[in-house]
Amino acid sequence: MKILSAKLAPHSGAGPEKCLVTLHVALAGPQESMTIAVVVSNEKDESATREGGIARAKDFAREFANLSLK
């Protein structure tokens, strides 16, 4: 996987302490991609907020991959 973009935006309704981080990720093939949006604490430092969003998105991606379909 490769992160193609990470965009930060204020999270409406959650106040200034939260930030929406939207990640666009390339998967195995050229036609495969995924977008994940997570809400994280606004660290007032853009790079720290971005890193927090990436870490949270990785957690969600692992949970998604571990789902068993019945």
Secondary structure, DSSP 8 states (H G I E B T S, - for coil): -EEEEEEEEE-TTS-TTEEEEEEEEE-SSTT-EEEEEEEEE--SSHHHHHHHHHHHHHHHHHHHHT----
